[in-house]
Each structure stands twice: as C-alpha cells, then as structure tokens.
C-alpha cells in the first residue's frame, strides 16, 4: 500500500506507484517535518531572510542577491532534462501541499510573525546552492589575500589547512570476503556545521522502479550524497577540490551603466538594482553587477576593485540534478559512476560498492583548468591568462582493498586542490580497519596524533617553568592523547592549546594580521585572524620562526596561564554542544539548553570523531558528524544509521532530538527494511 510509513524514530519510509508520485510524497513529508527549516533555506536562496526575521540577516541577503543564487537556480532548472524537471516539479508540488500544515506546528513562524510562502519550480536547486556556495574554497582566497597583504605571500602556506567552511568527513569501504561470510561495507560520517534541525533527513524512497534509503537534504528531492539501494551503496566526502575562482575587476560608471575592464578594453557589464525588504527596518537597495567572469560579490576596501565569483554552476547552467534520478535507479557500482558523470558541484570524493564485488573511488564534479594562481587568491579579470579552458577529466579508480577518504591529499585529488585536511585522520582510520575495528569504534575514535603541538611541549625545558607549569607539562606529555569527554588531561590540553592560540594572535610577528580587513563582514569566519590562527595552529606554531618569532616562549607563557588559573576540568565540560539555529523561538533555545545538560561530547577537530571547535575562540562544538551510517551490502537490514537530533524539526515533538543521546555515545539505530514493522500514517496515500 502506498503512503507514508514511520519507524519508532519517526523516520519516514515513503511508498508510491510512480517516480513522480514518490517525489511529491517526499516533498510533502519534508514540508511537514521540517517546514521552518526549508522555508528559511528558500528565503536564503532568494535573498529574503531579512524580510522575515529582521536586519541581522541583511549581510547574507546582500550576498545572495549579488551572487545571483536564485537566478542561477532558475537557469539550472530550465536546462534540466524534461524527466528531471517534471520530477523536481512534483517534489515542489508536495512541498506546497504540506507547508501550511507543517508551519502550523512549527513555533518559529508565530514567533517571527510570518507565514510560509509558495515554492517555485526551481526552489530546490536554490536550497542546494545555499548549502554549498560557501562550502568550497573561494572564501579561503580572501584570507590568503589578507595574509599576503599583511605578512607577505610566503606566509600563506602557514595557514594551508582546511578552513572553517571545510569538512572533517570520513568515508571508508571494505571489500567483502565470501569465505568468511563478510559482505562489502560502506561506512562513514560527514562532518559539517551542526545545524538545528539537522542538515540531513533520514528517509526511504520506494516505488516500482527502486527502493533506496539514505540521507536527504530537506528541500531537495532524492538522495544526493548517501544512499543504499539494496544492490549498491554510495557515500561522499568533500574532495577539497578548488572549483570556484575570484577575479579582481576594475569598473567604470557611465550614468546607470557599468563598464568593466576586459582584455581588449572596456565592455558593458550587466547591472540592475534589487530591493530587500527588512522586517522592523527600512528597505535596502542592492546593486547587482555581473561581469564576463561572474557576479560581483564584494569589493576590496583596500584597492577599490570589485571581486567577481566564477562557479561551474553559473558558467554551465547546471548543478548536477540530472544525476539524481539515475542515482536512485542504480543497481551496481558502474551505474553510480555513470550517473555521477552529470554531477557539477560541489566536487565530491565518492566511494561506491555493490554486492557483486564492484567498488570504485570517484571524483564527481567539475574542476576548471586554469592558471595555478587562481587557486590561491583573487586574480585580475582583465588578463586572459586567468581564464578557464575546460575541466579536469573524470576520475575513477577501481578499489580492491579497504579505501578511505578523509578530505586528505590523495593521488586522485592532489592536483585538484590546495588546502587539504592533515593526513592523520585517514591514517588512523586505515590502522583501525587493519586491526579489525567495528565501524562504531572507528566513528568514535578520539585519539589525537602526537603531532606538532605535543612535540612543542616535549621540547620545552622543564627547568624554565614554575612548579605548577612544570607539573602541567608533565601531565600533558604523559597523557594518552585521547579527547575523551571525562578526561581532565584532555581538558587541560585544550586549555593550554587555547592559551597558545590567543598568545600567538597577540604575537608581534602575527600582529599585522589584525589590520582592518578588506572584505565584507559576511566572510569573517574565513578572515578573522583569531579564528584562522586557531584553525591552523599546527602550521602557525611550527612556522613562527619564519616570521622572526620563536614558539618556545609562547608555549611557556600559555602553560603558565593555565597553571595559574582554575583547573580546566574535563574536556566534556568545556566542549559543549553548540548547534547553529536562528534565535527566533524561545522553545528552540530551551531545547538547546536541555540538550547540553543531557550529553557530554568527546572528540576534537583532528580526531576521527571530528567534533570541531576553534582554539582561542571557544571550545564549544559547532561542527561535527551530522550523520553516521554503516551500509551492509549483503543484507540491508543489518545496516545502521544515526543523526545528531531527530527526524522532526519541531521542538516538543517526540522525534525532535530523540537520537541525540545515542549519537553522543556513538550508537547507531537499525535501518528498518520490513514494511510490516512500520506504522502507516492514516490517510496518507500517494496523490
């Protein structure tokens, strides 16, 4: 029987008689379960968030209008194949059917004094763009420009590590062993900002053509990133590829016309003005300019030049949505690889395996071919040498043993990017798999590598320390390196690391970084010196001598700071859950306070359990595993999954955060495959 079924965790299992009917059902359930979340994402894609929640969101709205996100979504929708366009349209029909009921149960609408609107056919593409436009590397190029301008170009590699919009994701695939009765397994845990409600929605999609379960983006049809189709399963991580470029543009005004400098002189640029309505404030006009390179998203306050953003989706008029239906229909690893040939952005590393023994490691998406300088900083748009000339060839590697992707610099992606994650997460996962560790053990591994910072501690002369600082150093050098929630040593290490980051930020050699930034405040997470020192602490600490400083006195001072203060306490007391949400409803704020009292978090940025914080800014965890999964290919019913919060986006709903305690402990919940074990929602048949 068709309709909406749910398991004990409220996870929707959807059954329909056709592909389009199933899309409509998925859209309706997304609107019922996550009404506020998907409307916020639509407003963000249209640059209309301030209209509903006030002037605090004007910065984002200006960027969305200037970057032409909604226009790009519309263009990409219009270029979809007819079957895909119809499928996306069916999803939108379902969203529009479900929004009123979903909004009535979501307290945020009443608290903000607003009502849901109506989705347009391309709204899902806009929602997907919003989730990923800052996910790549272009904001890092603004930071590189700031470092080069203040410390010199040679200092940029001190910060050569994934930035705050990057990832800490893990995925691995292990081949089957028929003799031992062990099936192939695909497992992992994507790490992103811990948004509330969660960025992923567990769902099962079944119709006569396919029966697939996985993690959907609320507001987007299908299962773009993680899925198990019975015969085949797939998972993605950020490939860390550099596929977005920034161009410096020189503009001239001629009345309402804007001219832009090009290789052969001055040429007209597209220009129009849009009006942003502001709840509780005056409307604001935003000038939208697009050069031959792309939309102008900012201006350099130092040089006066405009900064244009060039992305494959804008250039090609494609996001990759034509891959989504073939992905759902896939029955083999080859089918998945073929489907993802149509993918555009973001650029992903993909692990795929099937029950017949096929396994591949893929790079999915378009990475432009161009001058290497484009990868590091904004480049002159009028110089032809910085133009794009095609895209990197597709990457597909057969896998015949355990394969691990952890945002690291691997042979299949090394030439596609600049800033990769350090190698130790991938190295640690391989070691755990070699030891026969179960997936849950891998997910929850909290051991830090004995890396650069601990080496700094080892080299310090104990005789130069006060007695309390010497005792602290002795504790930290003897510590096992595990960032366990109950560990007082882990808490002491984090306190010393934070003090070190703050002292480095104040160090005379790095003080030039504190010069006023040249770029929009929206990009502060990427351009704030305190945060960037914290993100790149290993590189800054070990490279300080290149700027004329010495790390030992800084490390000693940090030890003395911690030793002279109150005991730091266990790591879990410092590393508190900090989910990101719009502060409009008191019910959500109260739910977050209750969550913090219920769980203590282990892990750290550089652990396999990458629950991230920013040393020197805060030990609160704002990024971490937004899902975990173990896809068994021999028997899908043995698969397991979890998200940080729950299936529902409504505070007070039993399934708002019922998965949180299990997630914090590293437990997974079973994937239910037998329809007889599910509860059917009455009256919920496919239209």
C-alpha positions in Angstrom: 0.0 0.0 0.0 1.3 3.5 -0.9 1.7 6.3 1.6 3.9 7.5 4.5 5.2 4.9 7.0 7.3 5.6 10.0 9.6 3.6 12.3 9.9 4.0 16.0 12.2 7.0 15.5 9.7 8.8 13.3 11.9 8.3 10.2 9.7 8.4 7.1 9.5 5.4 4.7 7.7 6.5 1.6 5.9 4.3 -0.9 4.3 5.4 -4.2 3.2 4.0 -7.5 5.4 6.2 -9.6 8.7 8.1 -9.5 6.9 11.5 -9.7 4.3 10.4 -7.1 7.2 9.5 -4.8 8.9 12.9 -5.3 5.6 14.6 -4.4 5.3 12.5 -1.3 9.0 13.3 -0.3 8.3 17.0 -0.8 5.2 16.9 1.3 6.9 15.0 4.2 9.8 17.4 4.1 7.4 20.3 4.5 5.5 18.6 7.3 8.6 17.5 9.2 10.9 20.5 8.5 8.6 23.4 7.5 10.6 26.2 9.2 14.0 24.8 8.1 13.1 24.5 4.4 11.4 27.9 4.3 14.5 29.5 5.9 16.7 27.9 3.2 14.4 29.1 0.4 14.4 32.6 1.8 18.2 32.5 2.0 18.4 31.4 -1.6 16.1 34.3 -2.7 17.9 36.8 -0.5 14.7 37.4 1.5 15.7 36.3 5.0 15.8 39.8 6.5 12.2 40.3 5.2 11.1 37.7 7.6 13.5 37.8 10.6 15.0 41.2 10.6 18.0 43.3 9.8 20.5 40.9 11.4 20.3 38.8 8.2 20.9 41.7 5.7 24.5 40.6 5.2 23.5 37.2 3.9 20.7 38.7 1.7 23.1 41.2 0.1 25.4 38.3 -0.8 22.6 36.1 -2.1 21.4 38.9 -4.4 24.8 39.8 -5.6 25.8 36.2 -6.2 22.6 35.7 -8.1 21.7 32.5 -6.4 18.1 32.5 -7.3 18.8 33.3 -10.9 21.4 30.5 -11.1 18.9 28.1 -9.6 16.3 29.1 -12.2 18.8 28.8 -15.1 19.9 25.4 -13.9 16.2 24.2 -13.6 15.4 25.4 -17.1 18.3 23.3 -18.5 17.3 20.1 -16.8 16.2 17.1 -18.9 12.4 17.0 -19.2 12.0 14.0 -16.9 14.2 15.6 -14.2 12.3 18.9 -14.5 9.0 17.0 -14.0 10.4 15.1 -11.1 11.6 18.2 -9.3 8.3 19.9 -10.1 6.5 17.0 -8.4 8.6 17.5 -5.3 7.7 21.2 -5.2 4.0 20.3 -5.6 4.4 18.1 -2.5 6.2 20.9 -0.6 3.4 23.4 -1.4 0.8 20.8 -0.3 2.5 20.2 3.1 3.7 23.6 4.1 0.6 25.0 5.7 0.2 22.0 8.0 3.9 21.9 8.8 4.1 25.6 9.6 1.1 25.4 11.9 3.0 23.0 14.1 6.3 24.9 14.0 6.6 27.6 16.7 9.1 29.7 14.8 6.6 31.1 12.3 4.4 32.5 15.1 7.4 33.8 17.0 8.7 35.6 13.9 5.3 36.8 12.9 5.4 35.3 9.4 3.8 32.7 7.3 5.1 30.2 4.7 5.1 31.2 1.1 4.9 29.2 -2.1 7.8 27.3 -3.7 8.7 27.9 -7.3 9.8 25.0 -9.6 13.5 25.9 -9.1 13.4 26.4 -5.3 15.0 23.0 -4.5 18.0 24.0 -6.7 18.3 27.3 -4.8 18.2 25.4 -1.4 21.0 23.2 -2.6 23.1 26.2 -3.8 22.7 27.8 -0.4 24.0 24.8 1.4 27.2 24.7 -0.8 28.1 28.1 -2.2 30.4 28.8 0.8 31.3 25.1 1.2 34.2 25.4 -1.3 37.4 27.4 -1.3 36.6 30.9 -2.5 36.4 32.5 1.0 39.8 31.0 1.7 41.2 33.0 -1.2 40.1 36.2 0.6 42.0 35.1 3.6 45.1 34.3 1.5 44.9 37.8 0.1 44.8 39.3 3.6 47.8 37.2 4.7 49.7 38.1 1.6 48.9 41.8 2.1 49.9 41.9 5.8 52.6 39.2 6.3 53.8 38.7 2.7 52.9 36.0 0.1 55.4 33.5 1.6 53.3 33.3 4.9 50.2 32.0 3.2 51.3 28.4 3.5 51.4 28.7 7.3 47.6 28.6 7.1 47.4 25.8 4.4 44.7 23.7 6.0 41.0 23.3 5.5 39.2 26.4 6.5 36.1 26.9 8.7 33.8 26.0 5.8 35.7 22.9 5.1 35.0 19.4 6.3 36.1 16.7 8.7 34.2 14.0 6.9 35.2 10.3 6.8 34.1 7.5 4.5 35.5 4.1 4.0 34.7 1.0 2.1 35.8 -2.5 2.9 35.6 -5.4 0.4 33.6 -8.5 1.0 35.1 -11.8 2.0 32.9 -14.6 0.7 34.9 -17.3 2.6 34.4 -15.5 5.9 30.8 -14.6 5.1 31.6 -10.9 5.3 29.8 -8.6 2.9 31.2 -5.4 1.4 30.5 -2.4 3.7 30.4 1.3 3.0 30.5 3.5 6.1 31.4 6.9 7.3 30.3 10.2 8.9 30.0 13.5 7.2 31.1 16.4 9.4 29.5 19.8 8.8 28.1 22.7 10.8 25.7 21.2 13.4 22.6 23.0 12.3 19.3 22.6 14.2 17.3 21.0 12.8 19.9 18.8 11.2 21.0 19.2 7.6 20.2 15.6 6.8 16.8 13.9 6.9 16.8 10.1 7.1 14.3 8.8 4.5 13.4 5.7 2.5 12.1 6.1 -1.1 10.3 3.2 -2.7 8.3 2.8 -5.9 8.2 0.0 -8.6 11.5 1.3 -10.1 13.6 1.4 -6.9 13.8 1.1 -3.2 16.5 3.3 -1.7 17.2 4.7 1.7 19.7 7.3 2.9 20.1 10.9 3.9 18.2 13.7 2.0 18.7 17.4 2.2 15.4 18.9 3.4 14.0 20.9 0.5 15.9 18.8 -2.2 14.5 15.6 -3.8 16.3 12.3 -3.9 19.4 11.2 -2.0 22.4 13.1 -3.5 25.1 12.1 -1.0 24.5 8.9 0.9 22.3 6.0 -0.2 21.7 2.3 0.0 19.8 0.8 -2.9 20.0 -2.8 -1.8 22.4 -3.9 -4.6 24.7 -0.9 -4.3 25.6 1.8 -1.8 27.4 5.1 -2.0 28.9 7.8 0.2 30.7 11.1 -0.4 33.2 13.3 1.3 34.4 16.8 0.3 37.1 16.2 -2.3 38.8 19.5 -1.2 38.9 20.5 -4.9 39.3 24.1 -5.9 36.5 24.9 -8.4 35.4 28.4 -7.6 37.5 31.5 -8.6 37.6 35.1 -7.6 38.5 37.8 -10.0 39.6 41.4 -9.4 37.5 43.7 -11.6 38.0 47.3 -12.5 34.7 49.2 -13.1 33.8 52.5 -14.6 30.5 54.3 -14.3 28.6 56.0 -17.2 25.3 57.1 -15.6 23.4 53.9 -14.8 25.8 51.9 -17.0 28.7 50.0 -15.6 31.8 49.2 -17.7 34.3 46.6 -16.8 37.9 46.4 -17.9 38.5 43.4 -20.3 41.4 42.1 -22.2 40.7 44.4 -25.2 39.3 47.5 -23.4 36.1 48.3 -21.6 33.0 46.4 -22.1 29.5 46.8 -20.6 28.7 44.7 -17.5 25.2 43.6 -16.5 23.7 45.9 -13.9 20.4 46.2 -12.1 19.2 47.2 -8.6 17.1 45.0 -6.3 15.2 46.0 -3.2 15.4 44.0 0.0 12.5 44.3 2.4 13.5 44.3 6.1 11.3 43.3 8.9 11.4 46.0 11.5 13.6 48.2 9.4 13.9 50.3 6.2 14.1 48.6 2.8 17.6 48.5 1.3 18.6 48.7 -2.3 21.3 46.4 -3.6 23.2 46.9 -6.8 23.7 43.6 -8.7 26.6 43.6 -11.2 27.8 40.7 -13.4 31.0 40.8 -15.4 32.1 38.3 -18.1 33.8 36.4 -15.2 30.7 36.2 -12.9 28.6 38.1 -10.4 30.3 40.8 -8.2 30.0 39.5 -4.6 32.3 42.0 -2.8 34.7 44.9 -3.1 38.3 45.1 -1.9 38.2 48.1 0.5 42.0 48.5 0.1 42.3 48.6 -3.7 38.7 49.6 -4.6 38.4 46.7 -7.1 35.3 44.7 -7.4 35.5 40.9 -6.6 33.6 38.6 -9.0 32.8 35.0 -8.3 33.0 32.4 -11.1 31.5 28.9 -10.4 30.9 26.0 -12.7 27.1 26.0 -12.0 26.8 29.6 -13.1 29.0 29.1 -16.2 27.4 25.9 -17.3 23.9 26.5 -16.1 24.0 23.1 -14.4 24.2 21.9 -10.8 24.1 18.2 -11.4 20.4 17.4 -10.7 20.2 15.3 -13.8 22.3 12.8 -11.9 19.8 12.3 -9.1 17.2 10.1 -10.8 19.8 7.7 -12.4 21.5 7.5 -8.9 18.2 6.3 -7.4 17.9 3.7 -10.2 21.4 2.5 -9.8 21.9 -1.3 -9.3 25.7 -1.5 -9.5 28.9 0.5 -8.8 29.2 1.1 -12.5 25.6 2.6 -12.6 26.5 5.0 -9.8 29.7 6.1 -11.6 27.7 6.6 -14.8 25.0 8.6 -13.0 27.6 10.9 -11.4 29.1 11.9 -14.7 26.4 14.6 -14.8 27.4 16.0 -11.4 28.7 19.6 -11.3 29.1 20.9 -7.8 30.1 20.6 -5.1 33.0 18.4 -6.1 32.9 15.2 -4.1 35.0 12.2 -3.4 32.7 9.2 -3.8 33.1 5.7 -2.5 30.7 3.1 -4.1 30.4 -0.6 -3.7 28.0 -3.3 -4.8 27.2 -6.7 -3.5 28.7 -8.3 -6.6 32.2 -7.1 -5.6 32.4 -4.0 -7.7 33.9 -1.0 -5.9 35.1 2.4 -7.2 36.6 5.6 -5.8 35.3 8.6 -7.9 35.7 12.3 -8.1 32.4 13.8 -9.1 32.0 17.3 -10.3 33.7 19.9 -12.5 37.1 21.4 -11.6 38.2 24.1 -14.1 41.6 24.0 -15.8 43.4 27.4 -15.3 46.5 29.1 -14.1 47.6 28.0 -10.6 47.5 31.5 -9.2 43.7 31.3 -9.5 43.8 28.6 -6.8 45.4 30.9 -4.2 44.0 34.4 -4.5 41.8 36.8 -6.5 43.3 37.4 -9.9 43.0 40.2 -12.4 39.9 39.5 -14.5 41.2 41.5 -17.5 44.2 39.3 -18.0 43.4 36.4 -20.4 45.9 34.0 -18.8 43.5 33.5 -15.9 40.6 32.3 -18.0 39.2 28.8 -17.8 40.0 26.4 -20.6 38.0 23.2 -19.9 37.6 20.9 -16.9 39.7 18.2 -15.4 39.0 14.7 -16.7 36.7 12.5 -14.6 38.5 10.4 -12.0 37.5 6.8 -11.4 39.7 4.2 -9.6 38.9 0.6 -9.0 39.1 -0.4 -5.4 40.4 -3.9 -4.5 41.0 -3.3 -0.8 40.0 -1.0 2.1 39.6 2.5 0.8 39.5 5.6 3.0 38.5 9.2 2.1 39.0 11.8 4.9 39.5 15.1 3.0 43.2 14.2 2.8 45.6 14.8 -0.1 45.4 11.5 -2.0 46.7 10.8 -5.5 43.2 11.0 -7.1 42.6 14.6 -5.8 46.1 16.1 -5.1 46.2 18.1 -8.2 42.7 19.4 -7.9 43.0 21.5 -4.7 45.3 23.5 -2.4 44.1 23.2 1.2 43.5 19.6 2.4 43.0 18.2 5.8 46.1 16.8 7.6 46.7 13.1 6.8 46.3 11.7 10.3 42.5 11.1 10.3 42.8 8.9 7.2 45.9 7.2 8.5 44.2 6.4 11.8 41.1 5.0 10.1 43.3 2.7 8.0 45.0 1.5 11.1 41.8 0.8 12.9 40.4 -1.1 9.9 43.6 -3.1 9.7 43.1 -4.1 13.3 39.6 -5.3 12.5 37.7 -2.5 14.4 34.0 -2.3 14.0 32.5 0.7 12.3 31.2 2.2 15.6 34.7 2.0 17.0 36.1 3.9 14.0 33.3 6.5 14.2 34.1 7.3 17.9 37.9 7.2 17.9 39.1 10.1 20.0 42.9 9.7 19.7 44.9 12.8 18.7 48.0 12.2 16.7 51.2 13.0 18.7 51.7 15.9 16.3 53.3 19.3 16.1 51.8 20.9 19.3 52.7 18.0 21.5 56.2 18.0 20.1 56.4 21.6 21.2 55.5 20.6 24.7 58.1 17.7 24.6 60.9 20.2 23.7 60.2 22.7 26.4 62.9 22.9 29.1 61.2 22.0 32.4 63.8 24.0 34.4 62.4 27.2 32.8 58.9 26.6 34.2 57.3 27.4 37.5 56.4 24.4 39.6 52.7 24.4 38.7 53.5 24.8 35.0 56.1 22.0 35.2 53.5 19.7 36.7 51.0 20.7 34.0 53.6 20.0 31.3 54.4 16.6 32.8 50.7 15.7 32.8 50.3 16.7 29.2 53.4 14.9 27.9 52.3 11.7 29.7 48.7 11.9 28.5 47.5 9.2 26.1 46.2 11.8 23.6 42.5 10.8 23.8 40.0 13.6 23.8 37.5 11.7 26.0 34.6 13.7 27.5 35.5 12.6 31.0 39.3 13.3 30.6 40.7 16.1 32.8 44.0 15.8 30.9 42.2 16.4 27.6 40.6 19.4 29.2 43.9 20.7 30.4 45.4 20.2 26.9 42.6 22.1 25.3 43.0 24.9 27.8 46.8 25.1 27.0 46.1 25.0 23.3 43.5 27.8 23.6 46.0 29.9 25.6 48.7 29.2 22.9 46.3 30.4 20.1 45.5 33.6 22.0 49.2 34.4 22.6 50.0 33.7 19.0 47.3 36.0 17.9 48.9 38.7 20.1 52.5 37.9 19.0 54.3 40.8 17.3 55.2 38.6 14.3 51.5 38.0 13.6 50.2 41.3 14.7 49.9 42.7 11.2 47.1 40.2 10.6 45.0 42.4 12.8 44.9 45.2 10.3 41.4 46.1 9.2 40.1 43.5 6.7 39.4 44.5 3.1 36.3 42.3 2.7 32.7 42.0 3.7 31.9 41.0 7.3 29.9 38.1 5.9 33.3 36.4 5.3 34.6 37.0 8.9 34.6 33.2 9.7 37.2 32.9 7.0 39.1 36.2 7.5 39.1 36.6 11.3 42.7 36.3 12.4 41.9 34.9 15.8 39.9 32.1 14.3 42.3 31.4 11.5 45.2 31.1 13.9 43.1 28.6 15.9 42.2 26.6 12.8 45.9 26.4 11.6 47.5 26.2 15.0 50.0 23.4 14.0 51.3 25.3 10.9 51.5 28.7 12.7 53.3 27.3 15.7 55.8 25.3 13.7 56.3 28.1 11.2 56.6 31.1 13.6 60.4 31.2 13.2 59.9 32.1 9.6 58.4 35.3 10.7 61.1 36.0 13.2 59.5 34.6 16.3 60.2 31.6 18.5 57.4 29.2 19.6 59.0 28.1 22.9 58.4 31.3 24.9 54.8 31.4 23.6 54.2 27.8 24.7 55.8 28.5 28.1 53.6 31.5 28.6 50.5 29.5 27.7 51.5 26.8 30.2 51.9 29.5 32.9 48.5 31.0 32.0 46.7 27.7 32.5 48.7 26.7 35.6 47.9 29.9 37.3 44.1 29.7 36.6 41.3 27.5 37.9 41.6 23.8 36.9 40.2 23.4 33.4 38.0 20.5 34.2 37.2 17.5 32.0 37.0 18.1 28.3 33.3 17.3 28.0 32.5 20.2 30.4 34.3 22.6 28.0 33.4 21.0 24.7 29.7 21.8 24.9 27.2 21.2 22.1 26.5 24.4 20.2 24.0 23.8 17.4 23.5 26.7 15.0 20.0 28.0 14.6 18.1 31.2 14.0 17.3 32.6 17.5 13.6 33.4 16.9 11.7 31.0 19.1 12.2 30.5 22.9 11.2 26.9 22.5 14.3 26.2 20.4 16.6 28.0 22.8 15.1 26.0 25.7 15.6 22.7 23.8 19.2 23.5 23.2 19.8 24.2 26.9 18.3 20.9 27.7 20.4 19.1 25.1 23.6 20.5 26.7 22.6 19.1 30.0 22.0 15.6 28.6 25.2 14.9 26.7 28.9 15.3 27.1 30.9 15.4 23.9 34.2 13.6 23.2 36.4 14.1 20.1 38.1 17.1 18.6 38.9 18.7 15.3 41.8 16.4 14.4 40.3 13.2 15.8 38.4 10.7 13.6 35.5 11.8 15.8 35.9 15.3 14.5 33.7 17.4 16.8 35.2 20.7 16.0 35.9 23.9 18.0 38.1 26.9 17.4 41.1 27.0 19.8 41.5 30.5 21.2 37.9 31.4 20.4 35.8 28.8 22.1 35.9 25.1 23.0 32.2 24.8 22.2 31.4 22.2 19.4 29.7 23.9 16.4 30.7 21.4 13.8 30.7 17.6 13.9 29.2 14.4 12.5 25.9 15.4 11.0 25.2 11.7 10.3 26.7 8.3 10.7 26.0 5.3 8.6 27.1 1.7 8.0 25.7 0.3 4.7 25.9 -3.5 4.6 25.7 -4.8 1.1 25.0 -8.5 2.0 21.8 -7.7 4.0 20.5 -4.2 4.0 18.6 -4.9 7.2 22.0 -5.1 9.0 22.7 -1.5 8.1 22.6 1.2 10.7 22.4 5.0 10.8 22.0 8.0 13.1 21.7 11.8 13.1 22.5 14.2 15.9 19.0 15.3 16.6 16.0 13.6 15.1 13.5 13.2 12.2 11.3 16.2 13.2 12.2 19.9 13.1 9.6 20.8 15.6 10.7 21.4 19.2 8.5 19.4 21.6 7.9 16.7 19.0 9.0 13.2 20.4 11.4 12.9 17.4 12.9 16.4 17.6 16.1 15.2 19.4 15.5 11.6 20.4 18.6 10.4 18.6 20.9 12.8 20.4 21.9 10.7 23.4 22.7 7.7 21.1 24.6 9.9 18.7 26.7 11.3 21.6 27.5 7.8 22.8 28.4 6.6 19.3 25.5 4.2 19.0 23.6 3.7 15.7 19.9 2.8 15.2 18.8 -0.1 12.9 17.6 0.5 9.4 14.1 -1.0 9.2 13.6 -2.7 5.8 10.4 -4.8 6.6 7.3 -2.7 5.8 5.4 -4.8 8.3 7.5 -3.3 11.1 6.5 0.2 10.2 3.4 2.3 11.2 1.4 3.7 8.3 0.1 7.2 8.7 -3.6 7.2 8.2 -5.0 8.9 5.1 -1.5 9.4 3.6 -1.8 7.7 0.2 0.0 9.0 -2.8 -2.0 11.5 -4.8 
